Amino acid sequence: MGLLTTVKPPASQGRYDWVKPKTFDNNIIVIGDGSASLVTAYIAAAVKAKVTLIEKHRMAGDCLNTGCVPSKALISTTRLLANAARAKEFGIAKMTAEYSFSDVMERVRSVITSITPHTILSNATKTWELTSLKVMHGYYRLGKLKLPHSRENKL
């Protein structure tokens, strides 16, 4: 039985005509792998549930890859530059700072890379290998699952 048939009845069946299958391929399907999704998948896998996690982009979600972490790294650098411009207020006669945007962005990427091994995903890999967690790279919208590479990965 496929993933979609356990989630949504075929279009030919009416809303209330759906019959519960005798068995399910999954106990829980987690869409996205941001912080809440990872915790949900981890807890479900820890209690031996059959879990499928569907992610359309990079693992560990927006916070690590495009949101919180990169923005805080960038803010830290710009704060240092702003403080250098206000050197006189700190009792320093003159302070200059030279920077290149590519170097600043390289630092942002290195901050992300340094944090990645400490995410719940990395810490839980060995635990999840012992369970039935399946990771699918694809896009999910209620009732539609698109797997761009038709690839299923197991951690």
C-alpha positions as CSV (number, residue, x, y, z in Angstrom):
1,M,0.0,0.0,0.0
2,G,1.5,3.4,-1.0
3,L,2.0,6.4,1.2
4,L,-0.9,8.4,-0.3
5,T,-3.4,5.6,-0.1
6,T,-3.0,5.4,3.6
7,V,-3.3,9.2,4.0
8,K,-6.1,10.0,1.6
9,P,-8.8,7.8,0.0
10,P,-8.8,7.7,-3.8
11,A,-10.8,10.5,-5.6
12,S,-13.4,8.0,-6.7
13,Q,-14.5,7.4,-3.1
14,G,-16.7,9.9,-1.3
15,R,-15.6,11.8,1.8
16,Y,-17.3,9.3,4.2
17,D,-17.0,6.2,2.1
18,W,-13.3,5.6,3.0
19,V,-12.6,2.3,4.7
20,K,-9.7,2.1,7.2
21,P,-7.0,-0.2,5.9
22,K,-6.2,-3.3,8.0
23,T,-2.6,-2.1,8.2
24,F,-0.8,1.2,7.7
25,D,2.7,1.7,6.2
26,N,3.3,4.5,8.8
27,N,2.1,5.5,12.2
28,I,3.0,9.1,11.6
29,I,4.0,11.2,8.6
30,V,6.0,14.3,9.5
31,I,6.0,17.1,6.9
32,G,9.1,19.3,6.9
33,D,12.1,18.9,9.2
34,G,12.2,22.1,11.2
35,S,12.7,22.1,14.9
36,A,9.2,21.0,15.8
37,S,9.0,18.4,13.1
38,L,12.4,16.9,14.1
39,V,11.3,16.6,17.7
40,T,8.0,15.0,16.7
41,A,9.8,12.5,14.4
42,Y,12.5,11.8,17.0
43,I,9.9,11.1,19.8
44,A,7.8,9.0,17.6
45,A,10.8,7.0,16.4
46,A,12.0,6.6,20.0
47,V,8.8,4.8,20.9
48,K,9.2,2.5,17.9
49,A,6.6,4.2,15.6
50,K,6.9,3.8,11.9
51,V,7.8,7.4,10.8
52,T,8.1,9.0,7.4
53,L,9.7,12.4,7.3
54,I,9.2,14.4,4.1
55,E,11.5,17.3,3.4
56,K,11.6,19.4,0.2
57,H,15.0,21.1,0.7
58,R,17.9,21.0,3.1
59,M,17.7,19.0,6.3
60,A,17.4,20.8,9.7
61,G,14.9,23.4,8.4
62,D,14.9,27.1,7.7
63,C,16.2,28.2,11.1
64,L,19.6,26.5,10.6
65,N,19.9,27.0,6.8
66,T,18.3,30.4,5.9
67,G,16.7,32.0,9.0
68,C,17.8,32.3,12.6
69,V,21.4,31.0,12.5
70,P,22.6,32.9,9.3
71,S,20.9,36.1,10.3
72,K,22.4,36.1,13.8
73,A,25.9,35.4,12.3
74,L,25.4,38.3,9.9
75,I,24.1,40.6,12.7
76,S,27.2,39.7,14.8
77,T,29.5,40.8,12.0
78,T,27.6,44.0,11.3
79,R,27.5,44.9,15.0
80,L,31.3,44.6,15.0
81,L,31.6,47.0,12.0
82,A,29.1,49.4,13.6
83,N,31.1,49.4,16.9
84,A,34.3,50.1,14.9
85,A,32.7,53.1,13.3
86,R,31.8,54.4,16.8
87,A,35.3,53.8,18.2
88,K,35.6,57.3,19.7
89,E,32.6,56.6,21.9
90,F,34.6,53.7,23.4
91,G,37.7,55.8,24.1
92,I,39.6,54.6,21.0
93,A,40.9,57.4,18.9
94,K,40.5,55.7,15.5
95,M,39.5,52.2,14.4
96,T,38.9,51.1,10.9
97,A,37.6,47.8,9.5
98,E,38.1,46.4,6.1
99,Y,35.8,43.6,4.9
100,S,34.6,41.8,1.8
101,F,31.1,40.6,1.5
102,S,32.2,37.2,0.2
103,D,34.4,36.7,3.4
104,V,31.4,37.7,5.6
105,M,29.2,35.2,3.8
106,E,31.9,32.5,4.1
107,R,31.8,33.1,7.9
108,V,28.0,32.8,7.9
109,R,28.4,29.4,6.0
110,S,31.0,28.3,8.5
111,V,28.8,29.1,11.4
112,I,26.0,26.9,9.9
113,T,28.5,24.1,9.2
114,S,29.8,24.2,12.8
115,I,26.3,24.0,14.2
116,T,25.0,21.2,11.9
117,P,26.7,18.3,13.7
118,H,24.9,19.4,16.9
119,T,21.4,19.3,15.6
120,I,18.9,16.8,16.8
121,L,19.0,15.2,13.3
122,S,22.7,14.4,13.6
123,N,22.5,13.4,17.3
124,A,19.6,11.1,16.6
125,T,21.0,9.4,13.5
126,K,22.2,6.2,15.3
127,T,18.9,6.0,17.2
128,W,16.9,6.4,14.0
129,E,19.0,3.8,12.2
130,L,17.7,1.3,14.7
131,T,14.1,2.4,14.2
132,S,11.8,2.6,11.2
133,L,12.3,6.3,10.3
134,K,12.3,6.9,6.6
135,V,13.3,10.2,5.1
136,M,11.8,11.2,1.8
137,H,13.1,14.2,-0.2
138,G,10.1,15.7,-1.9
139,Y,7.2,18.1,-1.7
140,Y,4.0,17.4,0.2
141,R,0.7,19.2,-0.1
142,L,-2.4,17.7,1.5
143,G,-3.3,14.9,-0.8
144,K,-0.4,15.2,-3.1
145,L,3.2,13.9,-2.7
146,K,5.8,14.9,-5.3
147,L,9.2,13.2,-5.1
148,P,11.4,15.1,-7.6
149,H,14.0,12.4,-7.8
150,S,11.8,9.5,-6.8
151,R,14.4,8.8,-4.1
152,E,13.8,7.5,-0.7
153,N,16.6,7.7,1.8
154,K,17.0,6.0,5.1
155,L,19.2,7.7,7.7
